[in-house]
């Protein structure tokens, strides 16, 4: 049974490709969550969800996730990411509670780094991120095309409400 699970995990990883290369200097900064797969660690988030990535001197990346809860209060989670694939730099391992790490793979990326699609090999988690609070319909459609191509089910996505520029985040 364990061999079957190991094979299934290995197959999922082989079947999910990332972007060929990620320029971390361009990728760091603030991203707005446009849509995501539902997950237990964001169940308190009702909107205004952002992720801010900051390059650290040791080569790791500081991760600051923020979202607005239903009561209007902000929820903040701070973590760190490390590069898991030195060739592409598109596979990262993120921790918010050391020693537990999760996969963070950039599987789709606009050439101008205006939006990104992030997933993981088990296809349990998925995010569409944008540099702005809103994405154009054509950009969103491109992201959905990548999601389908990578074997994710776009019907599971939930859109994230974002306020206008006055979000105050």
Buried (B, 14 or more C-beta within 10 A) or exposed (E): EEEEEEEEEEEBBEEBEBBEEBEBEEBBEBBBBBBBBEEEEBEEBBBBBBBBBEBEEEEBBBBBBBBBEEEEEEBEBEBBBBBBBEEBBBBBBBBBEEEEBBBBBBBBBBEEBBBBBBBBBEBEBBBBBBBBBEBEEEBBEBBBEBBEEBEBEBEEBEEBEBEEEEBEB
